[in-house]
Amino acid sequence: MQIRIALDGIETDPTGDGKFSRFVLPSRRMRKDVILDRQAKLMIHEKYTGIKEDPDVIANCFADAIAGDPISKAALRMKADKLNESGETILHVESKKGDIENVRFIVSEFANKSLLGKLDRSKQTALHLAAQHGHTQVVETLIDAARLLPNDAHNQVTFLQDFIRQANVQNGNTTLHLAVLYDNVAIVKLLVEADSNDSHVENDEGKTPIYIAAENGYKDIVKVICTACTSLSLDGPSTGRTTALHALMLNIDQGMDI
């Protein structure tokens, strides 16, 4: 077999008939790129493993990723749609914590992961958790992100409306129910202005958000809902006999300043 050495490879003639086959050797730069790629993958895997084994590590990982570190960003991308023991994604967790910078990073960098619509084991979105814990900025960010998602052309209900109207399994509460229950006027305003033509469903107790607001004397919330909503239902637990208006009048009879 004849062998010829070239600058960038080796040529061999195994049969001796003068027909050489050429094997191009990888350049020094190519070899270096392969090594760097392997090192990067190893670093990403190590950081991802650290996130899984120690939840405290994720705070530093977010800080580094937001600052532009590609290794931290890649590790978080691997983590993004993995579920914890409660069936929560990192968007659920950071929304519940109220870390607005992390939430903004997640919805921006991992938009293709469809995290907004992910439900935990209680059929709650990140929006439910943000509203329940009173994180107004997070609620606003999630609503804005939902507005940007494409809608099904054959579905008259938009993704944003589905997102806001999703009811949990504990008691059939939507995000708006939770915001009212916790007397959070700012979050109620964000929700009803984003979905003004919803008539609002009843929860498992047969109560709509405005009925809950009326029976608890949350007059500012009653005003916000009545002002923003165009298809409002005033029905209460006993349809036709107990309405939100009845609940409101009862508060007035008891001397509450409405």
Disulfide bonds with the S-S distance in Angstrom:
none
